């Protein structure tokens, strides 16, 4: 199955960001179909993309990810600012305990490798949540500039989640995500 490790923001933070995105879309209307906006129900911070993982590796992967989660405390983040990856992806960033979430991301990569998951050379973690992808020719600079001053409320990161991606399984052929396991941060599991 196709998996990734993630931090999923709480509903209140998602609602606040969704309201900001609605204002952004009203302020900078695009021609129909130029941008493919992501569904707020799928919003997350990817810590590590694991790709296709053999079902036989799941028990060991779960054990290693549980240990990784235990080593990192719950911490606070907030949505802040925005940016773009060229003119292909529009994203919102984060501020807060970035060192802690970055360390959690590195631990998830190590945990996956220890469980036998083949990981391509992982890119350095850059906390961002994808808001839209370009489906044509769009200058994303005005969108990123409009997001630059956004600062959401603080929220607590309390869990590491293992998420399954169902490609084309959602509305309009968009991916659908399903949490298959989650572990609290900073706490030991009962023996």
Buried (B, 14 or more C-beta within 10 A) or exposed (E): BBBBBBBBBEEEBBEBBBEBBEEBBEEBEBEEEEBEBBBBEBBBBBBBBBBEBEEEBBEBBBBBBBBBBBEBEBBBBBBBBBBBBEEEBBBBBBBBBBEBBBBBBBBBBBBBBBBEBEBEEBEEBBBBBBBBBBEEEBEBEEBBEBBEEBEBEEBBBBBBBBBBBEEEEBEEEBBBBEEEBBBBBEEEEEE
